[in-house]
Amino acid sequence: QAPLIESGGGLVQAGGSLRLSCAPTEPTFTRYHMGWFRQAPGKEREFVAGVSWNNESIYYADAVKGRFSISKDNAKKTMTLQMNSLKPEDTAVYYCAADRLFSGVLNGAPASWGRGTQGTVSS
């Protein structure tokens, strides 16, 4: 079983919204730093957003700043990515990631990955 399980992907029209969730399968992940990556067809996986274990530090890729919002709820043991004003170029498989070091997430080399959830934006 993957240590991280994503949900919430789907099909939406341009300008619409999607909300992705990531739930760890182990309770110790509440102390992990986490993030979201995405991979579009024919492209490399890229960083989307990252959040420290206590929500004190948050980073976004330039392409999603002002449209996406990441948050981590340790009490509910979930991390979410709220995606608004979606564009066709946001179409990708979105992956949840986690690491004990924030640098592991921000550098694209986290210790754990989810299996991904498809998000498709139609024009």
C-alpha positions in Angstrom: 0.0 0.0 0.0 1.3 3.4 -0.9 2.2 5.6 2.1 0.2 8.4 0.7 -3.3 8.3 -0.9 -4.6 11.0 -3.2 -8.2 11.8 -4.0 -10.3 14.5 -5.6 -9.1 14.6 -9.2 -11.6 14.8 -12.1 -12.7 16.7 -15.1 -13.5 20.4 -15.0 -14.0 23.3 -17.5 -11.4 26.1 -17.7 -12.0 28.6 -15.0 -13.4 26.0 -12.6 -12.0 24.5 -9.4 -10.8 21.2 -8.1 -9.9 20.2 -4.6 -7.3 17.5 -4.1 -6.7 15.6 -0.8 -3.8 13.5 0.4 -4.1 11.2 3.4 -1.1 9.4 4.8 -1.5 5.8 5.9 0.9 6.1 8.8 0.2 8.4 11.8 3.9 9.6 12.0 3.3 11.5 8.8 1.7 14.3 10.8 5.3 15.5 11.5 6.3 15.3 7.8 6.7 18.2 5.4 4.4 17.6 2.4 3.8 18.8 -1.1 2.2 18.4 -4.5 3.8 17.7 -7.8 2.3 17.2 -11.3 3.2 15.5 -14.5 1.6 16.5 -17.8 1.7 14.1 -20.8 5.2 14.2 -22.4 6.6 16.4 -19.7 8.7 15.9 -16.6 7.2 15.9 -13.1 7.2 19.4 -11.7 6.8 21.0 -8.3 3.5 22.6 -7.6 3.3 23.5 -3.9 4.9 22.6 -0.6 3.9 23.0 3.1 5.9 22.5 6.2 4.6 20.1 8.8 3.1 22.8 10.9 1.9 25.1 8.0 4.3 27.8 8.9 6.2 27.7 5.6 4.4 27.4 2.2 5.9 27.7 -1.3 4.2 27.7 -4.7 5.4 27.3 -8.3 5.1 30.6 -10.2 2.6 29.0 -12.6 0.1 28.4 -9.8 0.6 31.4 -7.4 -2.6 33.2 -6.7 -4.7 30.3 -8.0 -3.8 27.3 -5.8 -3.8 27.0 -2.1 -2.1 24.2 0.0 -2.8 23.4 3.6 -2.2 20.6 6.1 -4.5 19.5 8.8 -2.6 17.4 11.3 -5.7 16.8 13.4 -7.5 15.3 10.4 -4.3 13.9 9.0 -4.9 15.2 5.6 -3.3 17.7 3.2 -5.3 19.5 0.5 -4.7 21.5 -2.6 -7.4 23.9 -3.6 -7.1 24.7 -7.3 -9.1 27.7 -8.6 -9.2 29.5 -12.0 -8.0 26.3 -13.7 -6.4 26.4 -17.1 -6.1 23.6 -19.7 -2.3 23.7 -19.1 -3.0 22.6 -15.5 -4.1 19.2 -16.9 -1.8 16.6 -15.3 -1.5 13.7 -12.9 -1.1 15.2 -9.5 1.1 13.5 -6.9 1.3 13.9 -3.2 4.7 13.8 -1.6 6.2 13.8 1.9 9.6 13.9 3.6 11.0 14.5 7.1 13.1 17.3 5.6 11.4 20.2 3.8 14.3 20.4 1.4 13.4 16.9 0.2 10.0 18.1 -0.8 11.2 21.4 -2.3 14.0 19.8 -4.2 11.7 17.2 -5.9 13.2 14.2 -4.1 10.8 13.3 -1.3 11.0 10.1 0.6 7.4 9.1 -0.2 5.1 9.5 -3.1 1.4 8.8 -3.7 0.2 7.0 -6.8 -1.3 10.1 -8.3 -4.7 11.4 -9.3 -5.7 12.8 -12.7 -6.9 16.4 -13.0 -8.2 17.4 -16.5 -9.2 20.9 -17.5 -11.1 21.3 -20.7 -11.0 24.4 -22.8 
